[in-house]
Amino acid sequence: MIHNFRELKVWQKSIYMVKNIYLTTANFPKSETYGITTQIQRAAVSIPANISEGCGRNSDKELSRFLDIALGSAFELFTLITLSVELNYVTKDSAESLLQEISEIQKMIYRLKQKLNNT
């Protein structure tokens, strides 16, 4: 079953979160351009990208698999933002806002997976 990912609140929220991630990492040290900055950006982009790719697959089972990948990327991103605080690349206040967004996306992905498994 093909789903319209653009109508999914979790996809919309994750797109908005990616924008916030890029705005935040723009202030990271230039020495991290090919290090943690790139890793954070790739993990963030992976979330909506996997949601949309899963929606284009032929079954809810495949969508669920891509949601698992998106969820894994969200956990990776959470860890990388936490690490960025420890490295003093981002303030605790800025990080807290991002971490709350990521946590909400994780919950939304989990709920979508539950809904798919109950159909």
N, CA, C and O atoms as a GROMACS GRO file, in nm:
protein
  476
    1MET      N    1   0.084  -0.118   0.000
    1MET     CA    2   0.000   0.000   0.000
    1MET      C    3   0.089   0.125   0.000
    1MET      O    4   0.176   0.138   0.086
    2ILE      N    5   0.069   0.214  -0.092
    2ILE     CA    6   0.146   0.337  -0.100
    2ILE      C    7   0.077   0.445  -0.016
    2ILE      O    8  -0.044   0.467  -0.028
    3HIS      N    9   0.155   0.510   0.067
    3HIS     CA   10   0.105   0.616   0.154
    3HIS      C   11   0.155   0.751   0.103
    3HIS      O   12   0.263   0.759   0.045
    4ASN      N   13   0.078   0.855   0.122
    4ASN     CA   14   0.120   0.989   0.084
    4ASN      C   15   0.200   1.048   0.199
    4ASN      O   16   0.143   1.100   0.296
    5PHE      N   17   0.332   1.040   0.190
    5PHE     CA   18   0.418   1.084   0.299
    5PHE      C   19   0.402   1.232   0.329
    5PHE      O   20   0.423   1.273   0.443
    6ARG      N   21   0.368   1.312   0.230
    6ARG     CA   22   0.355   1.457   0.253
    6ARG      C   23   0.241   1.490   0.348
    6ARG      O   24   0.238   1.598   0.407
    7GLU      N   25   0.148   1.398   0.364
    7GLU     CA   26   0.036   1.420   0.457
    7GLU      C   27   0.067   1.372   0.599
    7GLU      O   28  -0.009   1.399   0.691
    8LEU      N   29   0.176   1.301   0.616
    8LEU     CA   30   0.212   1.248   0.748
    8LEU      C   31   0.273   1.359   0.834
    8LEU      O   32   0.370   1.423   0.795
    9LYS      N   33   0.216   1.379   0.951
    9LYS     CA   34   0.267   1.481   1.044
    9LYS      C   35   0.412   1.453   1.084
    9LYS      O   36   0.490   1.546   1.102
   10VAL      N   37   0.447   1.326   1.097
   10VAL     CA   38   0.583   1.291   1.136
   10VAL      C   39   0.683   1.331   1.027
   10VAL      O   40   0.794   1.375   1.058
   11TRP      N   41   0.645   1.317   0.901
   11TRP     CA   42   0.733   1.360   0.792
   11TRP      C   43   0.746   1.512   0.793
   11TRP      O   44   0.856   1.566   0.780
   12GLN      N   45   0.633   1.581   0.809
   12GLN     CA   46   0.635   1.728   0.811
   12GLN      C   47   0.721   1.779   0.926
   12GLN      O   48   0.802   1.870   0.908
   13LYS      N   49   0.704   1.720   1.043
   13LYS     CA   50   0.781   1.762   1.161
   13LYS      C   51   0.930   1.733   1.141
   13LYS      O   52   1.014   1.812   1.183
   14SER      N   53   0.961   1.622   1.080
   14SER     CA   54   1.102   1.586   1.060
   14SER      C   55   1.168   1.678   0.956
   14SER      O   56   1.288   1.707   0.966
   15ILE      N   57   1.093   1.724   0.857
   15ILE     CA   58   1.146   1.821   0.761
   15ILE      C   59   1.180   1.951   0.833
   15ILE      O   60   1.287   2.009   0.812
   16TYR      N   61   1.091   1.996   0.918
   16TYR     CA   62   1.114   2.118   0.996
   16TYR      C   63   1.237   2.101   1.087
   16TYR      O   64   1.317   2.193   1.102
   17MET      N   65   1.250   1.983   1.148
   17MET     CA   66   1.362   1.955   1.235
   17MET      C   67   1.494   1.959   1.158
   17MET      O   68   1.594   2.008   1.210
   18VAL      N   69   1.495   1.907   1.035
   18VAL     CA   70   1.617   1.910   0.954
   18VAL      C   71   1.662   2.054   0.932
   18VAL      O   72   1.781   2.085   0.941
   19LYS      N   73   1.568   2.141   0.905
   19LYS     CA   74   1.600   2.282   0.888
   19LYS      C   75   1.667   2.336   1.014
   19LYS      O   76   1.768   2.406   1.006
   20ASN      N   77   1.612   2.305   1.130
   20ASN     CA   78   1.671   2.350   1.256
   20ASN      C   79   1.810   2.293   1.279
   20ASN      O   80   1.898   2.361   1.331
   21ILE      N   81   1.829   2.169   1.239
   21ILE     CA   82   1.961   2.106   1.252
   21ILE      C   83   2.063   2.179   1.165
   21ILE      O   84   2.173   2.209   1.211
   22TYR      N   85   2.026   2.209   1.041
   22TYR     CA   86   2.119   2.280   0.953
   22TYR      C   87   2.151   2.419   1.005
   22TYR      O   88   2.265   2.464   0.996
   23LEU      N   89   2.052   2.488   1.060
   23LEU     CA   90   2.077   2.620   1.118
   23LEU      C   91   2.172   2.610   1.238
   23LEU      O   92   2.259   2.695   1.256
   24THR      N   93   2.154   2.507   1.318
   24THR     CA   94   2.240   2.488   1.435
   24THR      C   95   2.382   2.451   1.395
   24THR      O   96   2.478   2.507   1.448
   25THR      N   97   2.397   2.358   1.303
   25THR     CA   98   2.532   2.312   1.266
   25THR      C   99   2.608   2.416   1.185
   25THR      O  100   2.730   2.404   1.169
   26ALA      N  101   2.540   2.516   1.134
   26ALA     CA  102   2.609   2.624   1.061
   26ALA      C  103   2.707   2.697   1.153
   26ALA      O  104   2.802   2.760   1.107
   27ASN      N  105   2.683   2.688   1.283
   27ASN     CA  106   2.769   2.755   1.381
   27ASN      C  107   2.877   2.665   1.439
   27ASN      O  108   2.954   2.708   1.525
   28PHE      N  109   2.885   2.542   1.393
   28PHE     CA  110   2.987   2.450   1.443
   28PHE      C  111   3.124   2.492   1.388
   28PHE      O  112   3.131   2.560   1.286
   29PRO      N  113   3.231   2.452   1.455
   29PRO     CA  114   3.365   2.487   1.407
   29PRO      C  115   3.390   2.432   1.266
   29PRO      O  116   3.346   2.323   1.231
   30LYS      N  117   3.460   2.510   1.186
   30LYS     CA  118   3.490   2.467   1.049
   30LYS      C  119   3.572   2.338   1.047
   30LYS      O  120   3.566   2.262   0.951
   31SER      N  121   3.648   2.314   1.154
   31SER     CA  122   3.727   2.191   1.161
   31SER      C  123   3.640   2.066   1.167
   31SER      O  124   3.688   1.955   1.144
   32GLU      N  125   3.512   2.083   1.198
   32GLU     CA  126   3.418   1.970   1.208
   32GLU      C  127   3.334   1.953   1.082
   32GLU      O  128   3.242   1.870   1.078
   33THR      N  129   3.363   2.030   0.978
   33THR     CA  130   3.283   2.025   0.856
   33THR      C  131   3.267   1.882   0.803
   33THR      O  132   3.158   1.843   0.761
   34TYR      N  133   3.375   1.805   0.806
   34TYR     CA  134   3.369   1.667   0.756
   34TYR      C  135   3.364   1.565   0.868
   34TYR      O  136   3.385   1.446   0.847
   35GLY      N  137   3.335   1.612   0.988
   35GLY     CA  138   3.325   1.524   1.103
   35GLY      C  139   3.184   1.520   1.155
   35GLY      O  140   3.092   1.476   1.086
   36ILE      N  141   3.167   1.565   1.277
   36ILE     CA  142   3.037   1.555   1.344
   36ILE      C  143   2.929   1.636   1.273
   36ILE      O  144   2.812   1.597   1.274
   37THR      N  145   2.966   1.748   1.211
   37THR     CA  146   2.866   1.830   1.142
   37THR      C  147   2.798   1.750   1.032
   37THR      O  148   2.675   1.745   1.024
   38THR      N  149   2.877   1.687   0.949
   38THR     CA  150   2.823   1.606   0.839
   38THR      C  151   2.743   1.488   0.893
   38THR      O  152   2.638   1.454   0.840
   39GLN      N  153   2.794   1.425   0.998
   39GLN     CA  154   2.725   1.309   1.054
   39GLN      C  155   2.589   1.348   1.110
   39GLN      O  156   2.491   1.276   1.093
   40ILE      N  157   2.582   1.463   1.177
   40ILE     CA  158   2.455   1.511   1.231
   40ILE      C  159   2.357   1.540   1.118
   40ILE      O  160   2.241   1.500   1.124
   41GLN      N  161   2.405   1.609   1.016
   41GLN     CA  162   2.317   1.644   0.904
   41GLN      C  163   2.266   1.520   0.832
   41GLN      O  164   2.149   1.512   0.797
   42ARG      N  165   2.353   1.423   0.811
   42ARG     CA  166   2.312   1.301   0.742
   42ARG      C  167   2.210   1.222   0.824
   42ARG      O  168   2.114   1.168   0.768
   43ALA      N  169   2.230   1.215   0.956
   43ALA     CA  170   2.135   1.144   1.042
   43ALA      C  171   1.999   1.214   1.039
   43ALA      O  172   1.894   1.149   1.035
   44ALA      N  173   2.002   1.348   1.042
   44ALA     CA  174   1.876   1.424   1.040
   44ALA      C  175   1.802   1.404   0.909
   44ALA      O  176   1.681   1.378   0.910
   45VAL      N  177   1.871   1.415   0.798
   45VAL     CA  178   1.809   1.400   0.666
   45VAL      C  179   1.756   1.259   0.647
   45VAL      O  180   1.656   1.238   0.578
   46SER      N  181   1.822   1.162   0.707
   46SER     CA  182   1.782   1.022   0.694
   46SER      C  183   1.641   0.997   0.747
   46SER      O  184   1.572   0.907   0.699
   47ILE      N  185   1.598   1.075   0.843
   47ILE     CA  186   1.468   1.052   0.904
   47ILE      C  187   1.353   1.075   0.805
   47ILE      O  188   1.279   0.981   0.777
   48PRO      N  189   1.337   1.196   0.751
   48PRO     CA  190   1.228   1.214   0.654
   48PRO      C  191   1.252   1.137   0.524
   48PRO      O  192   1.156   1.095   0.459
   49ALA      N  193   1.378   1.118   0.487
   49ALA     CA  194   1.407   1.044   0.363
   49ALA      C  195   1.360   0.899   0.373
   49ALA      O  196   1.303   0.846   0.278
   50ASN      N  197   1.384   0.836   0.487
   50ASN     CA  198   1.340   0.696   0.503
   50ASN      C  199   1.189   0.686   0.520
   50ASN      O  200   1.129   0.587   0.476
   51ILE      N  201   1.127   0.785   0.583
   51ILE     CA  202   0.982   0.784   0.592
   51ILE      C  203   0.921   0.790   0.453
   51ILE      O  204   0.832   0.713   0.420
   52SER      N  205   0.970   0.882   0.371
   52SER     CA  206   0.915   0.896   0.236
   52SER      C  207   0.946   0.775   0.149
   52SER      O  208   0.860   0.731   0.072
   53GLU      N  209   1.066   0.721   0.161
   53GLU     CA  210   1.100   0.602   0.081
   53GLU      C  211   1.012   0.484   0.120
   53GLU      O  212   0.965   0.410   0.034
   54GLY      N  213   0.990   0.468   0.249
   54GLY     CA  214   0.903   0.359   0.295
   54GLY      C  215   0.760   0.373   0.246
   54GLY      O  216   0.694   0.274   0.215
   55CYS      N  217   0.714   0.497   0.239
   55CYS     CA  218   0.578   0.522   0.189
   55CYS      C  219   0.562   0.484   0.042
   55CYS      O  220   0.452   0.453  -0.004
   56GLY      N  221   0.672   0.486  -0.030
   56GLY     CA  222   0.666   0.451  -0.172
   56GLY      C  223   0.680   0.302  -0.199
   56GLY      O  224   0.675   0.260  -0.314
   57ARG      N  225   0.696   0.224  -0.096
   57ARG     CA  226   0.708   0.080  -0.112
   57ARG      C  227   0.571   0.014  -0.125
   57ARG      O  228   0.468   0.079  -0.108
   58ASN      N  229   0.572  -0.115  -0.153
   58ASN     CA  230   0.449  -0.185  -0.188
   58ASN      C  231   0.371  -0.243  -0.070
   58ASN      O  232   0.264  -0.301  -0.090
   59SER      N  233   0.422  -0.228   0.050
   59SER     CA  234   0.349  -0.290   0.161
   59SER      C  235   0.373  -0.214   0.292
   59SER      O  236   0.471  -0.142   0.307
   60ASP      N  237   0.282  -0.234   0.384
   60ASP     CA  238   0.298  -0.176   0.516
   60ASP      C  239   0.418  -0.237   0.587
   60ASP      O  240   0.484  -0.171   0.668
   61LYS      N  241   0.448  -0.364   0.556
   61LYS     CA  242   0.564  -0.430   0.617
   61LYS      C  243   0.693  -0.359   0.576
   61LYS      O  244   0.781  -0.336   0.658
   62GLU      N  245   0.703  -0.324   0.448
   62GLU     CA  246   0.822  -0.252   0.402
   62GLU      C  247   0.827  -0.111   0.460
   62GLU      O  248   0.935  -0.064   0.497
   63LEU      N  249   0.714  -0.044   0.469
   63LEU     CA  250   0.709   0.088   0.532
   63LEU      C  251   0.758   0.076   0.676
   63LEU      O  252   0.836   0.160   0.722
   64SER      N  253   0.712  -0.025   0.747
   64SER     CA  254   0.753  -0.045   0.885
   64SER      C  255   0.905  -0.061   0.896
   64SER      O  256   0.967  -0.011   0.990
   65ARG      N  257   0.964  -0.131   0.800
   65ARG     CA  258   1.110  -0.150   0.799
   65ARG      C  259   1.182  -0.017   0.782
   65ARG      O  260   1.281   0.009   0.849
   66PHE      N  261   1.132   0.067   0.692
   66PHE     CA  262   1.194   0.198   0.670
   66PHE      C  263   1.170   0.290   0.790
   66PHE      O  264   1.253   0.376   0.819
   67LEU      N  265   1.059   0.273   0.859
   67LEU     CA  266   1.036   0.349   0.981
   67LEU      C  267   1.136   0.307   1.089
   67LEU      O  268   1.178   0.390   1.170
   68ASP      N  269   1.172   0.179   1.091
   68ASP     CA  270   1.276   0.133   1.184
   68ASP      C  271   1.408   0.204   1.156
   68ASP      O  272   1.480   0.244   1.248
   69ILE      N  273   1.440   0.219   1.028
   69ILE     CA  274   1.565   0.287   0.991
   69ILE      C  275   1.558   0.434   1.033
   69ILE      O  276   1.654   0.488   1.087
   70ALA      N  277   1.444   0.498   1.007
   70ALA     CA  278   1.426   0.638   1.046
   70ALA      C  279   1.438   0.652   1.199
   70ALA      O  280   1.498   0.748   1.248
   71LEU      N  281   1.381   0.558   1.271
   71LEU     CA  282   1.389   0.561   1.417
   71LEU      C  283   1.534   0.547   1.464
   71LEU      O  284   1.577   0.616   1.556
   72GLY      N  285   1.607   0.458   1.401
   72GLY     CA  286   1.750   0.442   1.433
   72GLY      C  287   1.826   0.570   1.409
   72GLY      O  288   1.912   0.608   1.489
   73SER      N  289   1.796   0.638   1.299
   73SER     CA  290   1.862   0.765   1.269
   73SER      C  291   1.827   0.871   1.373
   73SER      O  292   1.910   0.954   1.408
   74ALA      N  293   1.704   0.868   1.422
   74ALA     CA  294   1.662   0.963   1.526
   74ALA      C  295   1.740   0.940   1.655
   74ALA      O  296   1.780   1.036   1.721
   75PHE      N  297   1.762   0.815   1.690
   75PHE     CA  298   1.842   0.785   1.809
   75PHE      C  299   1.987   0.826   1.789
   75PHE      O  300   2.050   0.878   1.881
   76GLU      N  301   2.040   0.802   1.671
   76GLU     CA  302   2.176   0.846   1.639
   76GLU      C  303   2.186   0.998   1.651
   76GLU      O  304   2.280   1.050   1.711
   77LEU      N  305   2.089   1.069   1.595
   77LEU     CA  306   2.088   1.214   1.600
   77LEU      C  307   2.081   1.264   1.743
   77LEU      O  308   2.150   1.360   1.779
   78PHE      N  309   2.000   1.202   1.825
   78PHE     CA  310   1.988   1.239   1.966
   78PHE      C  311   2.125   1.231   2.033
   78PHE      O  312   2.165   1.321   2.107
   79THR      N  313   2.197   1.123   2.007
   79THR     CA  314   2.330   1.102   2.065
   79THR      C  315   2.429   1.207   2.015
   79THR      O  316   2.509   1.259   2.093
   80LEU      N  317   2.425   1.236   1.886
   80LEU     CA  318   2.518   1.334   1.829
   80LEU      C  319   2.493   1.475   1.881
   80LEU      O  320   2.588   1.550   1.902
   81ILE      N  321   2.368   1.511   1.902
   81ILE     CA  322   2.337   1.643   1.959
   81ILE      C  323   2.386   1.648   2.104
   81ILE      O  324   2.442   1.749   2.148
   82THR      N  325   2.364   1.540   2.178
   82THR     CA  326   2.412   1.533   2.316
   82THR      C  327   2.564   1.547   2.320
   82THR      O  328   2.618   1.619   2.404
   83LEU      N  329   2.632   1.480   2.230
   83LEU     CA  330   2.778   1.490   2.220
   83LEU      C  331   2.821   1.632   2.185
   83LEU      O  332   2.923   1.680   2.234
   84SER      N  333   2.745   1.699   2.102
   84SER     CA  334   2.777   1.836   2.062
   84SER      C  335   2.773   1.932   2.180
   84SER      O  336   2.848   2.030   2.185
   85VAL      N  337   2.686   1.904   2.275
   85VAL     CA  338   2.682   1.984   2.398
   85VAL      C  339   2.811   1.961   2.477
   85VAL      O  340   2.873   2.056   2.525
   86GLU      N  341   2.850   1.836   2.489
   86GLU     CA  342   2.972   1.802   2.564
   86GLU      C  343   3.096   1.866   2.500
   86GLU      O  344   3.192   1.898   2.570
   87LEU      N  345   3.094   1.883   2.368
   87LEU     CA  346   3.207   1.945   2.297
   87LEU      C  347   3.196   2.097   2.291
   87LEU      O  348   3.281   2.164   2.233
   88ASN      N  349   3.089   2.149   2.353
   88ASN     CA  350   3.062   2.294   2.353
   88ASN      C  351   3.042   2.352   2.214
   88ASN      O  352   3.079   2.466   2.187
   89TYR      N  353   2.984   2.272   2.124
   89TYR     CA  354   2.951   2.320   1.990
   89TYR      C  355   2.811   2.382   1.987
   89TYR      O  356   2.778   2.459   1.897
   90VAL      N  357   2.730   2.347   2.085
   90VAL     CA  358   2.593   2.397   2.094
   90VAL      C  359   2.560   2.416   2.242
   90VAL      O  360   2.605   2.340   2.327
   91THR      N  361   2.480   2.517   2.270
   91THR     CA  362   2.443   2.542   2.409
   91THR      C  363   2.343   2.437   2.457
   91THR      O  364   2.274   2.373   2.377
   92LYS      N  365   2.337   2.422   2.587
   92LYS     CA  366   2.241   2.327   2.644
   92LYS      C  367   2.098   2.366   2.609
   92LYS      O  368   2.014   2.279   2.582
   93ASP      N  369   2.069   2.496   2.609
   93ASP     CA  370   1.934   2.542   2.577
   93ASP      C  371   1.896   2.509   2.433
   93ASP      O  372   1.787   2.460   2.406
   94SER      N  373   1.987   2.537   2.340
   94SER     CA  374   1.961   2.504   2.199
   94SER      C  375   1.946   2.355   2.179
   94SER      O  376   1.858   2.308   2.107
   95ALA      N  377   2.032   2.281   2.244
   95ALA     CA  378   2.027   2.135   2.233
   95ALA      C  379   1.897   2.080   2.290
   95ALA      O  380   1.838   1.989   2.232
   96GLU      N  381   1.852   2.136   2.402
   96GLU     CA  382   1.730   2.086   2.464
   96GLU      C  383   1.610   2.099   2.370
   96GLU      O  384   1.526   2.009   2.362
   97SER      N  385   1.604   2.209   2.299
   97SER     CA  386   1.496   2.229   2.203
   97SER      C  387   1.502   2.124   2.092
   97SER      O  388   1.400   2.066   2.054
   98LEU      N  389   1.622   2.100   2.040
   98LEU     CA  390   1.638   1.998   1.935
   98LEU      C  391   1.607   1.859   1.988
   98LEU      O  392   1.542   1.779   1.921
   99LEU      N  393   1.654   1.830   2.109
   99LEU     CA  394   1.631   1.697   2.166
   99LEU      C  395   1.482   1.672   2.190
   99LEU      O  396   1.435   1.559   2.175
  100GLN      N  397   1.409   1.776   2.226
  100GLN     CA  398   1.263   1.762   2.242
  100GLN      C  399   1.197   1.732   2.108
  100GLN      O  400   1.108   1.648   2.099
  101GLU      N  401   1.242   1.801   2.002
  101GLU     CA  402   1.188   1.775   1.868
  101GLU      C  403   1.215   1.631   1.827
  101GLU      O  404   1.127   1.561   1.777
  102ILE      N  405   1.338   1.587   1.850
  102ILE     CA  406   1.377   1.450   1.813
  102ILE      C  407   1.294   1.349   1.891
  102ILE      O  408   1.247   1.250   1.834
  103SER      N  409   1.277   1.371   2.019
  103SER     CA  410   1.197   1.279   2.102
  103SER      C  411   1.054   1.270   2.053
  103SER      O  412   0.996   1.161   2.049
  104GLU      N  413   0.996   1.382   2.017
  104GLU     CA  414   0.859   1.382   1.965
  104GLU      C  415   0.851   1.304   1.834
  104GLU      O  416   0.757   1.228   1.812
  105ILE      N  417   0.949   1.322   1.747
  105ILE     CA  418   0.953   1.248   1.620
  105ILE      C  419   0.967   1.098   1.648
  105ILE      O  420   0.901   1.017   1.582
  106GLN      N  421   1.050   1.062   1.743
  106GLN     CA  422   1.065   0.920   1.779
  106GLN      C  423   0.930   0.862   1.822
  106GLN      O  424   0.893   0.752   1.780
  107LYS      N  425   0.858   0.935   1.906
  107LYS     CA  426   0.726   0.888   1.952
  107LYS      C  427   0.628   0.876   1.836
  107LYS      O  428   0.550   0.781   1.829
  108MET      N  429   0.632   0.972   1.745
  108MET     CA  430   0.541   0.970   1.630
  108MET      C  431   0.571   0.851   1.539
  108MET      O  432   0.479   0.786   1.489
  109ILE      N  433   0.698   0.823   1.518
  109ILE     CA  434   0.736   0.707   1.435
  109ILE      C  435   0.688   0.578   1.502
  109ILE      O  436   0.633   0.490   1.437
  110TYR      N  437   0.709   0.570   1.632
  110TYR     CA  438   0.667   0.452   1.706
  110TYR      C  439   0.516   0.431   1.695
  110TYR      O  440   0.468   0.320   1.674
  111ARG      N  441   0.440   0.541   1.711
  111ARG     CA  442   0.293   0.530   1.702
  111ARG      C  443   0.250   0.489   1.561
  111ARG      O  444   0.157   0.410   1.545
  112LEU      N  445   0.317   0.541   1.459
  112LEU     CA  446   0.284   0.503   1.321
  112LEU      C  447   0.313   0.356   1.299
  112LEU      O  448   0.235   0.286   1.234
  113LYS      N  449   0.424   0.307   1.352
  113LYS     CA  450   0.455   0.165   1.341
  113LYS      C  451   0.348   0.080   1.408
  113LYS      O  452   0.306  -0.023   1.354
  114GLN      N  453   0.303   0.123   1.527
  114GLN     CA  454   0.198   0.049   1.596
  114GLN      C  455   0.070   0.044   1.512
  114GLN      O  456   0.005  -0.059   1.502
  115LYS      N  457   0.036   0.158   1.453
  115LYS     CA  458  -0.085   0.166   1.371
  115LYS      C  459  -0.073   0.070   1.251
  115LYS      O  460  -0.169   0.003   1.216
  116LEU      N  461   0.044   0.065   1.189
  116LEU     CA  462   0.065  -0.024   1.075
  116LEU      C  463   0.053  -0.170   1.117
  116LEU      O  464  -0.004  -0.252   1.044
  117ASN      N  465   0.105  -0.203   1.233
  117ASN     CA  466   0.103  -0.341   1.281
  117ASN      C  467  -0.036  -0.385   1.325
  117ASN      O  468  -0.063  -0.504   1.336
  118ASN      N  469  -0.124  -0.288   1.352
  118ASN     CA  470  -0.260  -0.323   1.396
  118ASN      C  471  -0.360  -0.328   1.280
  118ASN      O  472  -0.478  -0.354   1.302
  119THR      N  473  -0.313  -0.303   1.160
  119THR     CA  474  -0.406  -0.306   1.045
  119THR      C  475  -0.399  -0.438   0.973
  119THR      O  476  -0.470  -0.459   0.874
   0.00000   0.00000   0.00000
